[in-house]
Amino acid sequence: MDNYLSGLPDNVSHLRQRAGFQLIEHDLIQPLPEDWPVDAVFNLASPASPPYYLAHPIETARVNAQGTYHLLELARHHGARYLQASTSEVYGDPLVHPQPESYWGNVNPNGIRSCYDEGKRFAESLVMDYCRLGLDARIIRIFNTYGPRNRADDGRVVPNFIDRALRRLPLPVHGDGSQTRSFCYVEDLVRGMLAAQLHDGTRGEVFNLGNPGEFTMLELAELVQRLTGDASGVEFQPAREDDPSRRRPDITKATAKLGWTPRVNLEEGLRRTIAWFREHGA
């Protein structure tokens, strides 16, 4: 299900002929029919890149509130398992490093990013209330994820760097480039999502899902340019408001309870993603 605010129908074109597959266009801010039978709900509904949620702050806040409520009610009505896709943004600009699930975060509640940060924090609160009332629910906190089918205009750093490098344009680095992120290849993330949803004993649990490898923006830029053969350099731009200075997941819990660890390192993941961008056009 998607309303295509930031997604593309073509991303699932390869699944259209698969038996049992159905794609529904719907905005989760609007109610759902209760007679839709479901066994499990994966709620990933929300713009996730700064350019999209900054352009659509009201829709972002509402889908994380009303949309989450509608899906929770659907799962409750059918006794279905429920997985909430939250985000590392709930940690804000963290004062604890790396970030464990027990950390409550350092978030600006009314800054320009709060539609997303606080929207996801409210969604987590709502999910846990339903869980305490009996719903079989769990939460994953997704750290920066990348891979094939990323939009070139997505605005997140990996597709942005790859797109510009393939067009031989300087890579935009905000601030001094010392801020860090941890990048998880999409294939690894999907394995973690399935494990969290389907493993027994995960009801009421919160799991960080991300690759604990930590890289500065300048290190990422250098790696992307080396892998693409680009020599255009970087272009420094003003730092973004409320942009976290460091980000790295503590995945001890996911490893211990789900048996999950990332398998694809950053260089290999970038090679695969760059190959997809070359084939499909930057």
Steps between C-alpha positions, in 0.01 A plus 500: 500500500630844412373848418818576299585818689863389484474146360474380140271227359788384277691388811276192520440448127698174516247364752181575305475154342574319826210291628325667793665839453272803513597866499246738654518877462383650826592783737519359852388831645159379379326210681534139385216250448498255789408211269849492343635171640861519617737258674784750550541875458830670412455876547766692306266786406671839522732715293847415631737746333538861619404665166173306490390538860610864509288561188205308652518557877126475569457182296807351673371576849150374415605172340713419803205577728176422315657252260657303783169501688311368196746214447504413870121479497511276192751269668299497825177417317657196332738392777793556262867545580613861467841653426563873528785641294643777715827682445835589648369857492319428828845534659536854359850641535611229742695561818565125528715322243437248356126510557337206686124443499489612866613854412213750506655748260577870468233635266385854419122468547409801287785531248463467125564123517256436785217401263703187434700457823211562736254338260694175529537538876123543535445197276724292726301612804170404333634159394615421852161602644328255264757237591429546870132449417578166336610563139791288373719796400868591478709800385811526287714813486650526153837666451603646162408246232592506132497279193342442158177690426603799708367809325774720356309803637439332836721752676674250726873499480576168327270536195585869483875434494469215247274699269731801497817291471363322192420841351851621589375773732658602833351321800320735743633469856314688772710655774859380522417139405605356837146392593462122493237249388474121490377356171301177475447325166129443431534121471634485855221723627229281348648192666490683833141614449382148428690363798349758736147439374506123475724385786320379810562700816525843331165639615551837667866519402692785333792420270765719338555386141803653334860437407731607785773609258538875551616741227536875469337673206845573356592130522177407324561759229853370441377140475217584258734696276758222499240238406346715226828636365386855567755769580273802538574547869261632761307821541462619860159639594353646820423248776140384518284603795469232772720264299642233738879509536545124559290194430585135561275214616570265785364174352587275793132430567411414138800268479419323827122466459460475122835355398528797262811683385562686173685300234564766232774754574481856371733458203318191370159661555609814316632291208160332465312828532725681251453214251121540531524877449720450192249256349187698578633851452612742766 
